[in-house]
Amino acid sequence: MKDEQRPARPDTDEEQLHWLALRLLPGLGNRLAMRLVNTIGSATGVFRASPTELESLRVPSHVVRNLAAGTVFEEAAREAEQARQLGASFLTFRDAAYPPLLKEIFDPPLLLYARGAIELLGAPGVAIVGTRRPTQYGKVMAERLASDLAGRGLVITSGLARGIDSAAHRGALQVNGKTIAVLGTGMDVVYPAENKKLFADIAEKGLLLSEFPLGSFPAPQNFPIRNRIISGLSLGVVVVEAAQYSGSLITARLAMEQNREVFGVPGAVTNRYSWGPHVLIKQGAKLVQDWQDVVEELPAETRAGLLSPPGATQKQGETSLFAESLSARERAIYDLLKVDEPVHIDNILDALPQFSSSEVLADLLELEFKNLVRQLPGKNFVKTF
C-alpha cells in the first residue's frame, strides 16, 4: 500500500527509533529509505527484512550489511536522548503532525527534527527569502512584509540565514506572529553565530525545523537541500533581493516545481540584488509592493480564514486588521461583498436601496483606496481581505 493511502498515526517509541536509525544509517539516502518503507510497510520492517529481500529491492550491498549489523541503533538511541535534552522531538513521514503540504513535494524528508510549536506545521504560511547581503531597502521590505503578513495570521517561513531571512523572522516576531526557521545544520548548531538570540527566540515563540542529524555543520550542500522544505511548507515564496546565482532563486524554482505561488519584490535596476526578483517577475511571478499583493494570490479558503478566523473575538478597543475605521455605509457595502465571488454593482445597489448609486460608487472607490475592495472588469467587486 502506498504511504499516501495509509492512515496517519503516531509512531510507537520503537517504530520511531527505527525511523531515526534509517535516517542515520550510512549509505542510505532519503529517497531510497522512503521507497523501502513504502514497499515493506514500516521502518521496523526494513530492518527485519532478509538480505535476499533487500537485494531484490535493489539495495546496495554495503547498505544491506549496515542494516543487518544493527549497530546504528546505539547511535539512534544516543541521538534521541540528546534531542530530548535539547527540547527537540522527531516527526516521521507517517506522523499525524507531519506537514501535509510537505508530503506533496517530490522528495519529502523521511524524518524531521522539531523544536517549538509543532502545530505551526499545519497552519497556512508563506516563505520570505533573499540574499545574505541585502541593501537597507531589502531588509526593510522583508521585515515589513513579514510583520504585515504574520500580523494577519500567516506563518512566515525562512532559513535563518543572515540578511533577508533574519529580517523576515524578526519582522514576524515583532508583531507576536509565528515563524518557522528551516535549518541547514543540526538542531544543536546555531548558524550564523550572530543569530544566537534569534535562534533562541524562534525556539521559544515559533518553530525550529531540520532534517539533518545533530551536530551537522553548515556544509554548503546542505542549504540547497533544505530549500525544498522552505518552499514545500509554504503556499508561496516571496523573493526580496537575490543576485544572479542566489540560493533564493533555487527556492523559487523549487516552489514553481511544487506548484506554489512565487512573488518578487522589485528593486532598483542598478542594484545587482534586484536581478533575481526582476527575472522572476518577467517569468510570471507576482510583483509585490505590499502584503495585499501576496494575500490576493492565496487560496480563497485561506483568505477567508484570515478575514474571519474561526472562533475569533475582537477585544474591546482593538482595531480590525483588515477593515480600517469605516463609516456605517462603507461597512454595509463591505459586509455585502465576498472574498471569492464577484458581486456586480447592480446587485450591490439592489441590496442597499437606502443608499443612492452615487453614494455607493463613492464609497466603493474609497474602499478601493483602502485596499479593502477590488474592482474587476464589468463593474464587479470583490472583498480583498
N, C-alpha and C positions, 0 to 999 in steps of 0.2 A: 504493500500500500504506500502510495506517495505520502511524504510528510505533510503536504498541504491538506491532505484529506483526513489526517489524524486529528482527533480532538485535542485541543490544548489542555495540558495538565501540568501540575507542579511535579518536578522530579523528586524522587526519593534522594536521601543523602548519598546512598550507594551509587545510584544511577548518575547523580550529578558529579560524583568523584570520577566516574568513568568518562564522562564528557570532558572534564578537566584533564584527565590523563590522555585522552585523544588529542586535545589541544597541545599538550606538551610533548607528545611522542616525537622523537627525532625522525625526520624524513617524511612525516605525514603532513601534507598541505591541507589547507582549509577545504578545498573543493573535493579532494579525494575522501577526506574524512566525512564530509556531508553525504557523498554518494554511498559510502559504506553504511552509514547509519540509516539512510533511506532504504537501502536494499535489504539489509539484515534485519532492521526493525528497531534497534536500540543501540546506544553506546555500549552497554554491558554485553550485548550480543556480539559486537565486533570483537571484543577481547576473548569471548568464548568460542568464536568461530575456529574451525580447524585450519591448519596451514593450506591444506588442499583447497578448501572453500575460498580462502582469501586469494590464493593464486589464481583460481578460476575467475575471480573478480578483477584480475589484472593489477593486483597489489604487488609492488616491487619486493623482491626477496629480502632486502635489508629491513624493510618496514614489517614484513611478516615475522622476521626474527625478533624485532623490537617488541611487537605485540605479544609474541609468545613468551618473551623473557619476563614481562610484567614488572620490571624494576621501576618503571615510570610512576607506579602508584605511590612509592615513597616520596618522590618529588611532588606529586599531586597533593598528597596529604600535607606536606610542608607548605606548599603554595596556598592551600585552603586555610590553614591556620594563620599564615602571615596576612592573608587578605582579611580574615576576621578581625585580627588585631588592628588593621587599618580602618575598619568600619566599612569594608567593601564586601559585596556579595557577587554571586555569579548568576547570569541569565543564560540558559541554554536555548537553542533554537526551538525546542519543544516547550519551553516555559510559557505559561499563560501571559506573563508580563512582557515577553519578548515583543518589541515594537512591530505591529502588523505592516506598517509601510516598509520597514527594512526587509521583511520577508519577500517583498516583491522584486528586489533587485537581483541581478544576475548571480552575484557571488556573496550571499549574506554571511556574516560571521557565524561560525559554529558556536561560539561562546563569547559572552561579553562580561567584562568586569565593570561593576557599577558601584558608585558611592554617592549617596544623596537621595534625592526624591525620585525614586524609580517610576512613580506614577506619571511623571512628565513624558515618558516614552509613549504614552497613549494620547497625549494632548496635541492639538494642531500647532504647527510651528513653521518657521522659515529660517533658512540659513543666511547669514551675512558673512561674507569672506572678502579678502583682498590682500594687498601687498603688505609685507613686513616693514616697508619703509614709506609710509604714507605721507602725503602733504598734510598741512594743518586742515585744509578743506576736507580731505578724505576722512581724517579722524573725526571731525565734527559731524560730517554726514553720516558716518557709520554709527556714531553714538546717538545722534538724534533719531535716526530711523529705528534703531534698536529700542530706544526709550518709547517712541510713539507706538511701535508695534507691540512691545511687551506690555505697555500700559493698557492695551486693548485686549489683552488675554492671550496673545500668541507667545509660544515658546521660541526663544532665539537660540539657534544652534550655531556654533563656530568651533574653531580648532585650538583656541588658547595660545596661538602664536602671537608674537609681538606685532604691533601695528593695528591693522583693521580688525583682526579677530579680537584682540584685547579691548578695543574701543567698543565693539559690539557687546561683549559680555558686560562691560562696565555700564553701558547705556541701559541694558535690561535691569541690572541690579539697582541702578539709581532710582528707578520708579517702583522698586519692590516687585519687579517682574521676574519671570522664570527663564533660566538659561541652561543649556547643555553644552559642556565642553567635551569634544571628542579628542582624545589624546593620541599622539603618535609615539608615546612611550608607555612604560608600565605605570600602573596606578600609583606607585610609590615614588615616581620620578617627576619632579617639577621642572618643566622646560617651557620657556626660558626661565632661569633662576629669578629674574626680576619680577616674575609673575607669582611669586610665592604667596603673597597676600590674596591676590585674585583667585588663585587655586583654592585657598582655604575658604574664601567667601563663597565660591561656587559649590564646594563640597557641603557647606552649611545650608545655603539657600537655594541651590539648584542641583545639578547632577553632573558628576564626572563619569566619563564612559571610555573604555578602552578594550580592544581585542587582544592587546599584547600582554604577555606574561609579566609578572612583577620583575622589576629590575631591568626591563628592556630600556636600553639607552636610546637617545634620539637619532637613530640611523637615518640617513637621507631617504632610503627606500621606504621607510615606514609612513611618511607623510602622504605620498600619493595613494598608498593603500588605505589609509584611514579616511581619505577624502570621499570615498564611495559611501561611507557611513554618514558623513555630514550631509551629503545630498540625499541619501536614502531615507534618512529620518524626517526630511522636510518636505513640505508641499511645494516649496520653491526656493531658489537660491538667488540672493542679491549680491552682485559683484560691485564693489565700490570703487576700488582702484586696483589695477593689475597691469603689470608690464607684459611684454610680448610672450615671454616664456614662464609666466607665473603659474604656480601651483593652483591658484584660484581658477584659472581657465580650465585646468583638469577637472576641478569640481563642477564647473559649469557644463563641461562636455558630458561628464557622468550624469548630471541632472537631466540633460537632454535625452540621453540614452535610457534613463529611468522614467521618462515621461513626466518629469517635473517641470514647473514653470521656471523660467530664467529671466532675471532682471538685471539691468545695467544702469548705474548712476553715471550720467555724463560728467565730463570734466573739461578743463582747458585743452584745446587741441595741441598746444605746445608742450603739454605735460606728458612724458613718456608713460606715466602710470594711467593715463586715460586710454591708452591703446586697447587694452583688454575689454573694458566696458563698451567702447565705441564699436569694436569689431562685433561683439555680441549683439549690440543693438542693430547693426547692419544686417546681421543674420536672423533677425526676428525677435530678439529679446525685448522685453517691455522696458521702455525708458522710464526711469523712476526719478521723480522730483520730490515726492514726499510719501508718507505711509499709505495714503489713499491709493496711489498707483499700484502698490503691492496687494492690498486687500481686495481691490477690484477684480483681480485675476484668480482669487481663491475660489474653491467650490462654494456654491450658493448656501449649502447647509453650514459651512464653516462661517461664512459672513453672517448668516442669520444667528448663529450661536454667539458670535462676538457682539452682535447687536443686542440680543436678549439672552444672556446666559441663563441656563435652567436654574430656577430657584433663587436667582439673584435678587437682592433687595437693595434699594438705594438709601444710604444713610442720610439722616437729616443734614441739610446744608451741603451735601455732596453734589457736584455738578456732573451731569452725564458726560461720559467720554465721547459720545457720538453726536449728541444734539446740544448745541450751544444754547444760550438763553433765547428761546423762541417766543414770539407773540402767540396769542391764542389761535389766531388764524393760521399762522405758519405751522403750529403744532397740529392743527386739524388736517392740513394738507399733507404734512409729513407722515402722520399716522395712517393716512389713506393709501400711501404708496407701498410697494413691495420691493424686496431685495432682488428676487429672481424672476419677476414677471412685470413687463412694462404695462403702464396704465395710460390710456390715451387721454388727452386733455378734455375731450367731450365727456368721458366717464368721470373725470375729476369734477368738472363743473356740475354734472348731474347729481353727484353725491353731495355737493356742497351748495345747495340752492340759496342759502342765506348770504353767500358772498357773490359779488359781481365778477364778471370774467376779467375785468381789468385788475381787480384786487388779487385774484388768484394768480394771474400771469405775473404780476409784480412780485408776489411772494415766492412763486416758483423760481424766478430769476434770483431773488435774494438767497433762497436755499441753495441754488447752484453756486453762488459766490461763496457760500459757507462750506462748499464741498459735501453737502448732505444729500443732494439730489443731482441726478444726471439726466440730461435730455438726449433721447435717441431720435433717429430720423422718424419723420412722420408725426411729430408732436407727441411722442410717447415719453414717459418719465419713469425712472426707477429710483428707488431709495438706494444710496450707495452704501451706507453703513448704519 
